[in-house]
Amino acid sequence: MLKIAYHPIYKHPLPDGHRFPMIKYDLLPQQLIYEGTCESDNFFEPDFPNKQHILAVHDSSYFEELNALKIKPSAARKIGFPLSKELVNREHIIADGTIKGCEFALKNKIAMNIAGGTHHAYSNRGEAFCMLNDQAIGARYLLNQKRSKKILIVDLDVHQGNGTAEIFQNDSSVFTFSMHGASNYPFKKENSDLDIPLEKGTNDETYLKILKETLPKLMDKVAPDFIFYLCGVDVLATDKLGTLGMTIEGCFERDRFVLQTCKDLNIPVQCSMGGGYSPDIKTIVEAHANTFRLAQQIFF
């Protein structure tokens, strides 16, 4: 059975007019159940993880300051959300959803998190709606628990996974791959193990050609025994914070190719949703829902 991390805390209240579409975290599971892609049994509710799993990735001083809501105002502004205890709790629970998702992926070959993909969180700071790096925490958890020896992170959000690249910059057990908009945030990029920056307006045909030429070779080279897939839908041409020119159909084919490749190679995969900022919430939900539909079709 496809297992999906979801908690009501994912939909955190924000000031009117805030550009982050929190409502998607309510609408997406509702849509999946309404259309019959999923049932209530598919969803599990994460909790607070053992803090040692977080401290294996994040500096203790940053972690303690974040929990005490004592990070500097300038650092808080870079996060982009009004800082609160509930917001920080939310980040803990998202991370636990990915940790538990790793266990479900080892059992079922795939698991999903309705939220997550917080790849702008560095070891010692948060940025751009990200405070704790859920997939980095999940990767370190697997390695420390001796559940994995070699991990590949496939980050196809439109924004480079700068925090993830920094966290694993000196760790050969995790290979970071980011394919992103060249002119998108972050404007100062970190060095992933493989970065593919894409020009403005890159369309479905060009994007998919590059991905299909790159990923199989990368799988062969890295030989991972576990994959993290960050499947942001901010690659769409309609996205307010993106620069690429993809359609929903192209995004669907991107997800189909990645998930089918994982299935064909028998490599467990954990998926976190990442970004999506199209003006019409229906577009965001539909693009995200496609990833879950494909997971059901391909793996179950």
QUIFEN-V482207 format. One record per helix or strand of 3 or more residues. SS is the DSSP state (a for helix, b for strand). FROM is the first residue (numbers start at 1). TO is the last residue. If there is no record, write none. Layout:
ss=SS from=FROM to=TO
ss=SS from=FROM to=TO
This chain:
ss=b from=3 to=5
ss=a from=8 to=10
ss=a from=24 to=34
ss=a from=40 to=42
ss=a from=51 to=55
ss=a from=60 to=67
ss=a from=73 to=79
ss=a from=85 to=108
ss=b from=110 to=113
ss=a from=134 to=144
ss=b from=151 to=155
ss=a from=162 to=167
ss=b from=174 to=181
ss=b from=194 to=198
ss=a from=204 to=222
ss=b from=226 to=230
ss=a from=248 to=264
ss=b from=268 to=272
ss=a from=281 to=299
